[in-house]
Amino acid sequence: MTTVVPTSEEDPVLSVVRFTAEMSWSDAGADIAEPQVNRLCVEAQECMIEGRWLDLASLMLTSADLIFSKASEKDLECIFTIICNLVKKPESLDQVHEMAELISTKIIQQPNDKPALRLKILFNLYNLLENPYSRFFVYLKSLNLAIQGKVTEHILPSVKKMDNFLKEWNLGVKDQRELFLAISSVLKENKGSTKDSFMFLTKYLETFSAEDAYTMNEAKEEAARAIIDFVRSPDMFKCDLLDMPAISQLEKDAKYAPVYQLLKIFLTQRLDAYLDFEAANSALLKSYGLVHEDCISKMRLMSLVDLGLNGSSQIPYSIIKDALRIDDTEVESWVVKAITAKLLDCKIDQMNQVVIVSRCMERVFGLYQWQELRTKLTTWRANIAGVISTIQTNRITEDSAQQMQGLAIR
């Protein structure tokens, strides 16, 4: 039987194989342990000589996994640094990707055992890779580990660089969907990242088009979640959800049609429509964790915005009182809340009991709003051109007058 003769300058890979093998067989006794350790070292050496790097990684990972609960974090980090560096050995990018898949999949198998260390190992592996798609694969595994191991705070800084990552990875639609959904889930675990979570969930839904009728069906649950997240949020008052095919498919869905109707109420109607809906669907709202009083507060602000959009520039107190279903004494406080939330730019005329609106936020910004904006910009451009033409005409007239005056003096 061939044996490995240890030297003072033993290859780091063989040192790791020997160390992990000895620790794995430490409870078996010397008679059993020594042959097993030698066998693994020989097998590892053969893999190195023959350039079978994928087999070597698999061998090393098996032993390393067994000692994860026994070794110190410092030793584990060193062990996996050696293992991860194996991805620099193959010349074939396909083999490198196979190794990256093998290592990252093995690392996340026990997400609740030292999750922060496992995440650190994945980051190290990511930085060793050159192939953009392999990097994306490892990053996606990192997101899943962070969620399952409840260490999402460690991955948040990387999310801020996502625009650069997307340019580098150049992903297809399917991979984008998986990525955006995973990021949304990571951010949802952090209280201060609600809006960012909603943004990535929206990005996920935007990847579906009307032609994707079959695949779009898989997005129904996430579409409903996006609606509920928007309704629940106390500081989100506009979104583009209504125009998305992934959202509009819910309108005729047996399970989610009421959820779609709720979104439509919040984006296009007023408080009275919500109250009617709640009376008929109170159990549904509770099942999604929506608080009726919070919904009323948000709908009052949305109704006030609607008054500013569809009414005249002057809104009487009486109309606000009726639309928001409040007392006379509460009108001004709700207007102030709308101003604070940057929903309205207006002045309160207490003497005449009116609110004078100069600007109002759009609740929905779809095709109609873009067309309206285009019309306004065209008008603005024409007005500016008129002003410039008038200035130029006046300047020519003034220059001519000055020239005539100069001739008269001579």
Solvent accessible surface area in square Angstrom, and as a share of the most:
residue,aa,sasa,rsa
1,M,178,0.79
2,T,97,0.56
3,T,75,0.44
4,V,14,0.08
5,V,118,0.68
6,P,84,0.53
7,T,89,0.52
8,S,121,0.78
9,E,157,0.71
10,E,39,0.18
11,D,52,0.27
12,P,77,0.49
13,V,12,0.07
14,L,12,0.06
15,S,44,0.28
16,V,14,0.08
17,V,3,0.02
18,R,41,0.15
19,F,76,0.32
20,T,1,0.01
21,A,0,0.00
22,E,86,0.38
23,M,48,0.21
24,S,29,0.19
25,W,80,0.28
26,S,71,0.46
27,D,131,0.68
28,A,39,0.30
29,G,40,0.38
30,A,77,0.60
31,D,131,0.68
32,I,97,0.49
33,A,15,0.12
34,E,110,0.50
35,P,64,0.40
36,Q,49,0.22
37,V,8,0.05
38,N,29,0.15
39,R,104,0.38
40,L,16,0.08
41,C,0,0.00
42,V,22,0.12
43,E,67,0.30
44,A,0,0.00
45,Q,64,0.29
46,E,79,0.35
47,C,2,0.01
48,M,44,0.20
49,I,138,0.70
50,E,109,0.49
51,G,31,0.30
52,R,86,0.31
53,W,43,0.15
54,L,48,0.24
55,D,66,0.34
56,L,0,0.00
57,A,0,0.00
58,S,48,0.31
59,L,23,0.11
60,M,2,0.01
61,L,3,0.01
62,T,76,0.44
63,S,8,0.05
64,A,0,0.00
65,D,44,0.23
66,L,111,0.55
67,I,0,0.00
68,F,6,0.02
69,S,90,0.58
70,K,103,0.44
71,A,8,0.07
72,S,61,0.40
73,E,95,0.42
74,K,159,0.67
75,D,55,0.28
76,L,0,0.00
77,E,59,0.27
78,C,73,0.44
79,I,8,0.04
80,F,7,0.03
81,T,49,0.28
82,I,46,0.23
83,I,0,0.00
84,C,0,0.00
85,N,55,0.28
86,L,2,0.01
87,V,5,0.03
88,K,108,0.46
89,K,104,0.44
90,P,15,0.09
91,E,176,0.79
92,S,54,0.35
93,L,107,0.53
94,D,112,0.58
95,Q,50,0.22
96,V,12,0.07
97,H,31,0.14
98,E,89,0.40
99,M,0,0.00
100,A,0,0.00
101,E,63,0.28
102,L,57,0.28
103,I,0,0.00
104,S,0,0.00
105,T,55,0.32
106,K,48,0.20
107,I,2,0.01
108,I,27,0.14
109,Q,98,0.43
110,Q,101,0.45
111,P,20,0.13
112,N,119,0.61
113,D,47,0.24
114,K,53,0.23
115,P,25,0.16
116,A,45,0.35
117,L,11,0.06
118,R,3,0.01
119,L,2,0.01
120,K,108,0.46
121,I,5,0.03
122,L,0,0.00
123,F,61,0.26
124,N,49,0.25
125,L,0,0.00
126,Y,22,0.08
127,N,104,0.53
128,L,34,0.17
129,L,3,0.01
130,E,138,0.62
131,N,33,0.17
132,P,52,0.33
133,Y,92,0.35
134,S,0,0.00
135,R,54,0.20
136,F,2,0.01
137,F,39,0.16
138,V,0,0.00
139,Y,7,0.03
140,L,14,0.07
141,K,39,0.17
142,S,1,0.00
143,L,0,0.00
144,N,47,0.24
145,L,1,0.00
146,A,0,0.00
147,I,47,0.24
148,Q,96,0.43
149,G,9,0.09
150,K,166,0.70
151,V,14,0.08
152,T,8,0.05
153,E,93,0.42
154,H,92,0.41
155,I,1,0.00
156,L,39,0.19
157,P,82,0.51
158,S,21,0.13
159,V,13,0.07
160,K,180,0.76
161,K,114,0.48
162,M,5,0.02
163,D,100,0.52
164,N,97,0.50
165,F,32,0.13
166,L,44,0.22
167,K,163,0.69
168,E,70,0.31
169,W,9,0.03
170,N,131,0.67
171,L,18,0.09
172,G,45,0.43
173,V,77,0.44
174,K,168,0.71
175,D,28,0.15
176,Q,52,0.23
177,R,29,0.11
178,E,89,0.40
179,L,0,0.00
180,F,13,0.06
181,L,45,0.22
182,A,11,0.09
183,I,0,0.00
184,S,0,0.00
185,S,35,0.22
186,V,0,0.00
187,L,6,0.03
188,K,97,0.41
189,E,109,0.49
190,N,29,0.15
191,K,198,0.84
192,G,84,0.81
193,S,15,0.10
194,T,69,0.40
195,K,105,0.44
196,D,69,0.36
197,S,4,0.03
198,F,18,0.07
199,M,87,0.39
200,F,10,0.04
201,L,0,0.00
202,T,20,0.12
203,K,63,0.27
204,Y,9,0.03
205,L,0,0.00
206,E,103,0.46
207,T,27,0.16
208,F,4,0.02
209,S,45,0.29
210,A,69,0.54
211,E,148,0.66
212,D,41,0.21
213,A,71,0.55
214,Y,198,0.75
215,T,52,0.30
216,M,17,0.08
217,N,84,0.43
218,E,107,0.48
219,A,0,0.00
220,K,47,0.20
221,E,119,0.53
222,E,31,0.14
223,A,0,0.00
224,A,3,0.02
225,R,56,0.21
226,A,0,0.00
227,I,0,0.00
228,I,8,0.04
229,D,14,0.07
230,F,0,0.00
231,V,3,0.02
232,R,108,0.39
233,S,6,0.04
234,P,112,0.71
235,D,80,0.41
236,M,19,0.08
237,F,14,0.06
238,K,115,0.49
239,C,14,0.08
240,D,72,0.38
241,L,1,0.00
242,L,26,0.13
243,D,91,0.47
244,M,13,0.06
245,P,40,0.25
246,A,0,0.00
247,I,0,0.00
248,S,46,0.29
249,Q,38,0.17
250,L,0,0.00
251,E,79,0.36
252,K,191,0.81
253,D,22,0.11
254,A,108,0.84
255,K,140,0.59
256,Y,22,0.08
257,A,30,0.23
258,P,41,0.26
259,V,1,0.00
260,Y,15,0.06
261,Q,72,0.32
262,L,2,0.01
263,L,0,0.00
264,K,73,0.31
265,I,5,0.03
266,F,0,0.00
267,L,3,0.02
268,T,63,0.37
269,Q,62,0.28
270,R,75,0.27
271,L,1,0.01
272,D,69,0.36
273,A,21,0.16
274,Y,0,0.00
275,L,38,0.19
276,D,101,0.53
277,F,18,0.08
278,E,31,0.14
279,A,83,0.64
280,A,84,0.65
281,N,36,0.19
282,S,43,0.28
283,A,78,0.61
284,L,43,0.21
285,L,6,0.03
286,K,154,0.65
287,S,86,0.55
288,Y,59,0.23
289,G,46,0.44
290,L,10,0.05
291,V,79,0.45
292,H,57,0.25
293,E,113,0.51
294,D,87,0.45
295,C,3,0.02
296,I,30,0.15
297,S,47,0.30
298,K,10,0.04
299,M,0,0.00
300,R,50,0.18
301,L,20,0.10
302,M,0,0.00
303,S,0,0.00
304,L,0,0.00
305,V,0,0.00
306,D,13,0.07
307,L,8,0.04
308,G,13,0.13
309,L,60,0.30
310,N,103,0.53
311,G,45,0.44
312,S,77,0.49
313,S,67,0.43
314,Q,97,0.43
315,I,5,0.03
316,P,48,0.30
317,Y,20,0.07
318,S,65,0.42
319,I,80,0.40
320,I,0,0.00
321,K,71,0.30
322,D,101,0.52
323,A,19,0.15
324,L,0,0.00
325,R,135,0.49
326,I,12,0.06
327,D,90,0.47
328,D,94,0.49
329,T,126,0.73
330,E,63,0.28
331,V,0,0.00
332,E,52,0.23
333,S,54,0.35
334,W,18,0.06
335,V,0,0.00
336,V,76,0.43
337,K,96,0.41
338,A,0,0.00
339,I,64,0.32
340,T,106,0.62
341,A,40,0.31
342,K,161,0.68
343,L,3,0.01
344,L,1,0.00
345,D,65,0.34
346,C,23,0.14
347,K,152,0.64
348,I,53,0.27
349,D,34,0.17
350,Q,112,0.50
351,M,178,0.79
352,N,103,0.53
353,Q,92,0.41
354,V,22,0.12
355,V,1,0.01
356,I,61,0.31
357,V,15,0.09
358,S,96,0.62
359,R,101,0.37
360,C,22,0.13
361,M,22,0.10
362,E,49,0.22
363,R,6,0.02
364,V,24,0.14
365,F,65,0.27
366,G,7,0.07
367,L,131,0.65
368,Y,142,0.54
369,Q,30,0.13
370,W,146,0.51
371,Q,100,0.44
372,E,61,0.27
373,L,64,0.32
374,R,183,0.67
375,T,86,0.50
376,K,125,0.53
377,L,96,0.48
378,T,85,0.49
379,T,73,0.42
380,W,154,0.54
381,R,180,0.66
382,A,62,0.48
383,N,89,0.46
384,I,71,0.36
385,A,55,0.42
386,G,37,0.35
387,V,82,0.47
388,I,87,0.44
389,S,60,0.39
390,T,76,0.44
391,I,87,0.44
392,Q,100,0.45
393,T,77,0.45
394,N,78,0.40
395,R,147,0.54
396,I,117,0.60
397,T,85,0.49
398,E,103,0.46
399,D,66,0.34
400,S,54,0.35
401,A,60,0.47
402,Q,120,0.53
403,Q,125,0.55
404,M,128,0.57
405,Q,115,0.51
406,G,29,0.27
407,L,107,0.53
408,A,87,0.68
409,I,138,0.70
410,R,233,0.85
